[in-house]
Amino acid sequence: MSSNTAPLPADATEALERLGKLTLHEQSMQKLLQAVTDLAKVVIPGDIEASVSLLVDEKPSTAVFTGQMALELDERQYERGYGPCLHAATTGEVTEIADTEAETRWADYMRLAAEIGCRSHLSLPLVVGDRVAAALNLYARVPNAFDDQSRAIAERFAPYASVALASMHAYQDARDMANNLEIALQSRAVIDQAKGILMERYKLTADQAFQMLAQASMRANTKLRTIAETLVDTGELRLR
């Protein structure tokens, strides 16, 4: 790989300056990530298409893409469970295919890639976070498309994609946590209501009322919250 300190052409420098001015306060995380791939397509030589592969708990998907060829090739790798973009994401190794018609790795995928029109490929691993792996993928329509300069440009773009992806992942985790907390609080509230009904109806303690709900749940093979909701809504509880 080339050095990150290598001089960049004016259009690439301008593109990086544009990315540097975008903030997550002004742009959605998805738009920021799309801007990375769109600008990569414009400034990296070789008539390329770009995408970002995202693996959450080893389940792959394409977060953004610039053209149908990139999306199709990503998905063909996901179907097989192997290929350059998955290799880069999971191993942390930059993965380059100089010519899909001459490459010996992942032979069946390479034949398909060549048929679709991809002749060379460059995937750069992205640093995101725990449980998440990712790669910035560049698909070119000519063989040997990536020289030292194009690799250097891709290396400069990768951190922007990493930041956007890490932010998207952190946001999703926070949203999931909030949703789970809300569900838990709602469940607790309805169970407390149901306990109150049973305590009043049968003169039980709080623990006895909960045990009655738990037994009804086990007998009906139904979630405790569902049993509690039915009791609150209808006043009915099956004890046998």
C-alpha positions in Angstrom: 0.0 0.0 0.0 1.1 3.5 -0.6 1.8 6.0 2.1 -1.0 8.1 3.5 1.4 11.1 3.2 1.6 10.9 -0.6 0.4 14.0 -2.5 -3.1 13.8 -3.9 -4.4 15.3 -7.1 -6.4 18.5 -6.8 -9.8 16.9 -7.3 -9.2 14.3 -4.6 -8.0 17.0 -2.2 -11.0 19.1 -2.9 -13.3 16.1 -2.3 -11.7 15.3 1.0 -12.1 19.0 2.0 -15.8 18.8 1.2 -16.1 15.6 3.3 -14.3 17.4 6.1 -16.8 20.2 6.1 -19.8 17.8 6.5 -20.8 17.1 10.0 -23.3 14.7 11.6 -25.2 17.7 12.9 -25.8 18.9 9.3 -26.2 15.6 7.5 -27.8 12.3 8.3 -25.3 9.5 8.9 -26.6 7.7 5.8 -26.1 10.8 3.7 -22.6 11.3 5.0 -21.8 7.7 4.1 -23.4 8.1 0.7 -21.3 11.2 0.1 -18.1 9.2 0.8 -18.9 6.6 -1.9 -20.2 9.1 -4.4 -17.1 11.2 -4.1 -14.9 8.1 -4.3 -16.5 7.2 -7.5 -15.9 10.6 -9.0 -12.2 11.1 -8.0 -10.7 7.6 -8.2 -9.7 6.7 -11.7 -10.9 3.6 -13.5 -14.6 4.0 -14.2 -15.5 2.6 -10.8 -18.6 1.8 -8.7 -18.3 2.0 -4.9 -20.1 0.4 -2.0 -19.8 -0.1 1.7 -20.3 -3.7 3.1 -21.5 -3.9 6.7 -21.5 -7.1 8.8 -23.4 -6.9 12.1 -23.0 -10.0 14.1 -21.6 -11.6 10.9 -24.8 -10.8 8.9 -23.7 -8.9 5.8 -25.6 -6.1 4.0 -24.7 -3.1 1.8 -25.1 0.2 3.6 -24.7 2.4 0.5 -23.7 2.0 -3.2 -23.2 4.1 -6.2 -24.4 1.8 -8.9 -26.1 -1.5 -9.6 -22.9 -3.4 -10.4 -21.5 -2.7 -6.9 -24.7 -3.8 -5.2 -25.0 -7.0 -7.3 -21.4 -8.0 -6.7 -21.7 -7.3 -3.0 -24.8 -9.5 -2.8 -23.3 -12.3 -4.8 -20.5 -12.5 -2.3 -23.0 -12.5 0.6 -24.8 -15.4 -1.0 -21.6 -17.4 -1.2 -20.2 -16.3 2.2 -16.9 -15.4 0.7 -15.2 -12.9 -1.6 -12.9 -9.9 -1.5 -15.2 -7.5 0.3 -16.0 -10.1 3.0 -12.4 -11.0 3.3 -11.4 -7.4 3.8 -14.1 -6.7 6.4 -13.5 -9.9 8.5 -9.7 -10.0 8.3 -8.8 -6.3 8.4 -6.6 -6.9 5.3 -6.7 -4.6 2.2 -7.8 -6.9 -0.6 -7.1 -6.2 -4.2 -8.0 -8.1 -7.4 -5.9 -6.9 -10.3 -7.9 -8.9 -12.9 -11.0 -11.0 -12.2 -10.2 -13.1 -15.3 -6.8 -14.1 -14.0 -7.5 -14.2 -10.2 -7.4 -17.8 -8.7 -9.0 -17.0 -5.4 -12.8 -17.4 -5.1 -12.9 -18.8 -8.6 -16.7 -19.1 -9.1 -17.3 -15.5 -7.9 -14.5 -14.2 -10.1 -16.1 -15.7 -13.2 -19.4 -14.1 -12.3 -17.7 -10.7 -11.6 -16.1 -10.8 -15.0 -19.4 -11.6 -16.7 -21.1 -8.7 -14.9 -18.4 -6.4 -16.1 -16.0 -6.0 -13.1 -12.4 -6.5 -14.1 -10.6 -5.3 -10.9 -11.5 -4.8 -7.3 -10.2 -3.0 -4.2 -11.7 -3.5 -0.7 -10.4 -1.6 2.3 -11.4 -2.7 5.8 -13.2 0.0 7.9 -12.9 0.3 11.7 -16.4 0.5 13.2 -16.8 -1.2 16.6 -17.6 -4.3 18.5 -19.8 -6.9 16.7 -19.4 -4.9 13.4 -17.1 -5.4 10.5 -17.1 -3.3 7.3 -15.3 -2.6 4.1 -15.2 0.2 1.4 -15.4 -1.6 -1.9 -14.3 -0.2 -5.3 -15.2 -2.1 -8.4 -13.6 -1.1 -11.7 -14.6 -2.0 -15.3 -11.0 -2.4 -16.5 -8.2 -4.7 -15.3 -5.3 -3.3 -13.2 -7.4 -0.1 -12.5 -5.8 0.7 -9.1 -2.3 2.2 -9.1 -0.4 3.8 -6.2 -2.3 7.1 -6.5 -5.8 5.5 -6.6 -4.9 3.3 -3.6 -3.7 6.4 -1.7 -7.0 8.2 -2.5 -9.0 5.2 -1.3 -6.9 5.1 1.9 -7.8 8.7 2.6 -11.5 8.2 2.0 -11.8 5.1 4.3 -11.6 7.0 7.6 -14.6 9.1 6.6 -16.6 6.0 5.9 -15.4 4.5 9.2 -16.6 7.5 11.2 -20.0 7.6 9.5 -20.5 3.8 10.1 -19.4 4.0 13.7 -21.8 6.8 14.3 -24.6 4.9 12.6 -23.9 1.8 14.7 -23.7 3.8 17.9 -27.0 5.5 17.1 -28.7 2.2 16.3 -27.4 0.6 19.5 -28.7 3.6 21.5 -32.1 3.5 19.8 -32.4 -0.3 20.4 -31.5 0.2 24.1 -34.1 2.9 24.4 -36.7 0.8 22.7 -35.9 -2.2 24.9 -36.0 -0.1 28.0 -39.4 1.3 27.0 -40.8 -2.2 26.4 -39.4 -3.3 29.8 -41.0 -0.4 31.5 -44.3 -1.0 29.7 -44.2 -4.6 30.7 -43.5 -3.8 34.3 -46.4 -1.3 34.4 -49.0 -3.7 33.1 -47.7 -6.5 35.3 -48.0 -4.2 38.4 -51.6 -3.3 37.3 -52.4 -7.0 37.1 -50.9 -7.8 40.4 -52.9 -5.0 42.0 -56.1 -6.5 40.6 -55.3 -9.9 42.0 -54.2 -8.4 45.4 -57.6 -6.6 45.7 -59.7 -9.5 44.3 -58.1 -12.3 46.4 -56.5 -10.4 49.3 -53.0 -11.5 48.3 -49.6 -10.1 48.9 -47.7 -8.7 46.0 -45.5 -11.8 45.9 -48.5 -14.1 45.9 -50.2 -12.1 43.1 -47.0 -12.4 41.0 -46.8 -16.1 41.6 -50.4 -16.5 40.4 -49.6 -14.6 37.2 -46.5 -16.7 36.7 -48.4 -20.0 37.2 -51.1 -18.8 34.7 -48.4 -18.0 32.2 -46.8 -21.4 32.5 -50.1 -23.2 32.2 -51.1 -21.3 29.1 -47.6 -21.3 27.7 -48.0 -17.6 27.1 -45.8 -14.6 28.0 -46.4 -13.2 31.4 -46.9 -9.7 29.9 -49.7 -11.1 27.7 -51.4 -12.8 30.7 -51.2 -9.5 32.6 -52.6 -7.4 29.6 -55.6 -9.8 29.3 -56.3 -9.5 33.0 -56.1 -5.7 32.9 -58.2 -5.5 29.7 -60.9 -8.1 30.5 -60.6 -8.9 34.2 -60.2 -12.6 33.3 -57.4 -14.9 34.5 -57.5 -18.6 33.8 -56.4 -20.4 37.0 -56.8 -23.9 35.6 
